[in-house]
Amino acid sequence: LKFRLSGESPASPCHPSRKLAGDGRESMSRAAASKASKEAGKANAHIKAEQKEREKSLGLNGTIKSAIGADVLMCKACGATQLGPTKCECSGGRVKPAPDDDGLAELIAAAKVRMAANSEANRQETMRKSEAVAKERANKKDAREEAANDLTAEYYGDDGVECFQIVEFGIGKLGMDIEKNAISKITEGQAVELKVATGWVIHRVNGEDVPADKKAIVKAVSSGMKAPPVKIGFRVPLTDGFAHCAACNKFFSTDKFEEAQLQKGPGKQMCGSCEEFADMGDFGD
């Protein structure tokens, strides 16, 4: 009678008891799926961890991985790979790796051999280039020394204490500072290689006499660099122990200079006579 009054029987799909049972099964199904997904995630994470540990034990890193690239293991027996260097020469033919064998150990070994070969080739090429550069520098140095030792250089002046020497400069840093017309300092650059020395005096640039003026000399050298090399003619003392007087434009033995004057350096120092005249007011430094 109760069932008839409600209009529904317990067997009816729309009966409340049936709906509750369906909702329960659906909830259990979602929970099972969630659990299965978590377990699958844990399993994948475990597999990845094992693979990472395996790669680490085999010595795989980013550099080796890049060297492996698209290489493929061709023979499990001899370790030959597509990129080499080993080529399979097995008498029984190639032994293909099993479907579950990624051949990682063999690929890493082959990559290391290729990397070592490339490194050695690069080293040999670097040595070859270094030897070529050293040989070229040696040839240039010999040529410069031959020119520097050429005793046909003309003598300059009436006192026989100096000579005239021409030095060729190419494009690049000259490597010398000028005070007036004298070399006051040698820095890094061509001057070091060409064995130019402090105290030398610039007299000509490309065959033309230049005044004892830094700006005029720099201008002449800059103009000459438009069609290098630039040939700079230096007045050079024949022996050590001589210095150039910026006032009278001559070389004298250093005992003709006061110590204070020598400390001023080339392009500024004056011999004793010129210093005396300067003190008298005839000319200044």
C-alpha positions, 0 to 999 in steps of 0.5 A, a space after each residue: 500500500 505504501 508503494 502504491 501511494 508513492 507511485 514508485 517501487 524500489 525496483 524503479 530507476 527513479 526510486 531514491 534508494 536506486 539514485 543513492 546507490 548510483 551516486 556511490 558507485 560513481 564516487 568510488 569510480 572517481 576515487 579509484 581513477 584518482 588513485 590509479 593516476 597517482 600510482 601511475 605518476 609515482 611509477 613514472 617518477 620512479 622510472 625517470 629517477 632510475 633513468 637519471 641515475 643510470 645516465 649519471 652512472 654512465 657519465 652522461 652530461 649535456 656536452 656528451 648528450 649534444 655529441 650523441 645527437 641523432 646517433 644510433 647504435 648499429 651493432 651491439 657486438 662491436 658497439 658500432 654507431 651510425 656516426 662512428 668512429 667504429 664501423 661494424 666489421 663483425 663476421 657474423 653481421 650486425 647484432 641489433 640491440 634488443 627492442 628494450 635496449 637503448 644502447 646508451 652505454 655504446 652511444 656514450 662511448 662512441 661520442 667520447 671517442 669522437 670528442 677526443 678525436 676532435 679535441 686532438 684535431 683542434 689542438 694540432 690545428 692550433 699548434 700548426 697555426 701557432 708555428 706558422 705565426 711564430 715562423 712569420 714573426 721570426 722571419 720579420 724579426 730577422 729582416 728587421 735586425 738585418 736592416 738595423 745592422 746595416 752599417 751603410 746607414 749614413 752618419 749625421 753631424 760633424 762630430 761623429 757621435 751619431 748616425 741616421 737610421 730609417 725604420 719602417 712602421 706599418 699600420 697600427 700602434 707605433 708604441 712611442 711617445 714624442 716630446 718635441 722631436 725626441 722619443 721620450 717613452 717606448 710603450 707597447 707596439 711596433 717600436 718595441 719590436 723594431 727596437 726603437 729606443 728612448 732618446 732617438 730623434 725624429 729627423 725625417 718622415 718619408 724622406 722629408 725633413 720635419 721640424 722639431 715640433 711634435 704636432 708637425 711630426 704627428 701630422 706627417 706620420 698620419 699623412 704617411 699612414 694613408 699609404 703605409 709603410 711610413 719610413 721614419 728617419 731617426 738620428 741615433 747616438 752611436 754608443 751608449 752614454 750620449 743624450 740629445 740636447 733639446 736646445 742646440 739639437 745635438 748629441 753630447 756625452 751625458 757628463 755634459 748635462 746636469 743630473 736635473 736636466 737628464 731627469 727631465 728626459 728627451 725633448 726637454 733636457 738641455 746640455 750645460 752650455 744651453 742651460 747656462 745661456 737659458 739662465 742668462 735669458 738668451 732662450 728658454 726651455 
